[in-house]
Structure formats: structure tokens, C-alpha cells
Amino acid sequence: MAMANARSACLGCAFQRECGDWLERDSDLARLSEFCSNAGFFRESILGGQSA
């Protein structure tokens, strides 16, 4: 469900292309939260994929 909600938010975002490019090249998640409503989802997804 979280993925579906994130996808809907991204599809409705006026900056989806720019944001996608930014996500591919930058890992500063703190800065992402300044403009992206899905920042928390991305943070959890990235951190959840890392081994502790």
C-alpha cells in the first residue's frame, strides 16, 4: 500500500522527472525532505535495504 501511495504522489508531482534524476545522483535524504512528500518513504526504503 505504501508503494501505491508513493507512486500516486510521484505521478501527480509537477517535478517527477527532475526528482527522479535527483534521486539517481544524490543521496542527501535530508535535502530531499525539503521538496518531496515521499521523502520518508524513500528514506525507509533505502535504509531498509541496508544491512546493519
C-alpha positions as CSV (number, residue, x, y, z in Angstrom):
1,M,0.0,0.0,0.0
2,A,2.9,2.4,0.8
3,M,4.3,1.9,-2.7
4,A,1.0,2.6,-4.3
5,N,0.6,5.8,-2.3
6,A,4.2,6.9,-3.2
7,R,3.6,6.1,-6.8
8,S,0.4,8.2,-6.9
9,A,2.1,11.1,-5.3
10,C,5.0,10.9,-7.7
11,L,2.7,10.7,-10.8
12,G,0.9,13.8,-9.6
13,C,4.0,15.8,-8.9
14,A,5.0,18.6,-11.3
15,F,8.7,17.7,-10.7
16,Q,8.6,14.0,-11.2
17,R,11.3,13.9,-13.9
18,E,13.6,16.3,-12.1
19,C,13.1,14.5,-8.8
20,G,13.9,11.1,-10.4
21,D,17.1,12.5,-11.9
22,W,18.0,13.9,-8.5
23,L,17.3,10.6,-6.7
24,E,19.6,8.8,-9.1
25,R,22.6,11.0,-8.5
26,D,22.2,12.4,-4.9
27,S,21.9,10.6,-1.6
28,D,21.2,13.6,0.6
29,L,17.9,12.5,2.1
30,A,17.7,15.5,4.4
31,R,17.6,17.8,1.4
32,L,15.0,15.6,-0.3
33,S,12.6,16.2,2.5
34,E,12.6,20.0,1.6
35,F,10.6,19.4,-1.5
36,C,9.4,15.8,-1.7
37,S,6.3,14.5,0.0
38,N,7.6,10.9,-0.4
39,A,10.9,11.7,1.4
40,G,10.0,9.5,4.4
41,F,9.1,6.6,2.1
42,F,12.3,6.8,0.2
43,R,14.3,7.1,3.4
44,E,12.7,4.0,4.8
45,S,13.1,2.1,1.6
46,I,16.8,2.9,1.3
47,L,17.6,2.3,5.0
48,G,15.5,-0.9,5.0
49,G,17.7,-2.3,2.2
50,Q,20.9,-1.8,4.1
51,S,22.3,-4.4,6.4
52,A,23.1,-3.3,9.9
